[in-house]
Amino acid sequence: MVPSGSGKTTLLNIAGLLERPNNGEVWVNGKNVSKLPESHRTIFRRKNIGFVFQVHRLLPNSMRRKYCDPQMINGLIRSAAEKRAIQLLNMVNLENRKLHRPGQLSGGEQQRISIARALSNAPTVLLADEPTGNLDPATAADVFAYLKQIIYATNTAALIVTHNMKLAANMDEMLEMRNGTIVKVMG
């Protein structure tokens, strides 16, 4: 849990290797990744970190293609990438929408697609910035349930920033940022 303006975006950017920390280090899977050169950070990020944004930032092509292209950039052959794309769409209960474009999907469907996209390269870490912030309460609860289910099913570590106490209380641990310090609240 983080109040507005307390540094949540900076925290996620540092955890996602988009920014370097002023102090301290970032460790992922036992590896200090804070001091990697930018070219290595990009490769590490592409292979190990998935991002879910509050604003979906979906490209206008079909859902299935969204997941094939990034996987193929990482070296997966098209048939394997397509198989993984279908698995991800199944995980978020949207396989029947695989040929649709983002403009043809509801806000909740678009957010579920962005969760699937974040998991397309099987990251070890998932970072989510207000993944339900733009959704009505019922849709937010559904999307959060999908997110939690997928995190467990894929054994992915997740750092989820939210202002929604009810949703945060459903996670294994809850942290707050107070005066620039992360404090464990639950779990």
Steps between C-alpha positions, in 0.01 A plus 500: 500500500637836398341845523519719190831679458701271729731358237316192379583564135865555589497178704354302209739663253797405718368146557441470124849628416362805321678730746812453711470537878676792668580269792483127553482214253245303301527122524304255285540124545815545705663731246587865558360663187532865610835563338447314173581708189189624318525242221505218756219662700281501190566132432448409866176702513370341180560148632421538870258784569138546397320834530127565548415868468189687614466625143507192279717635217370231265604518137218488244578151364320178600540353847679184388760697306573717804640197676672330210720792395668564839564130548653470154729795578626288789572210264185287522387352168159612370316172571621495862419871538147445367448207736615712795275787387196271502596368846521856633169600345345190661646601837315832482191338346529686168593235244171569319620861447841409353436666163344815644673835515523699827228745394258207481560399863357633826725672755514186712587287198774744399648483849493118496674514161768726647553245781540222243739718300712562810531124546571415135872446555449304825665764722623418848375838624172676421467872574150648497420870537136548604384210280136558600508877552284587198240227552166490680506307832350175365730488196797597719428205730477264199825627345679482836379140544639408156827671585536315831406166341759545225772606745448177692463281191823631346696527827581863420615753758284812484517857622156654459434865582141586586297749701223240543532361855235235440694351207837538673371307801458195272874473435750296701683809622412866512761773517463874542739773403540750782737794463698315233527181708322174422321359805342154523137528608367147452630153415 
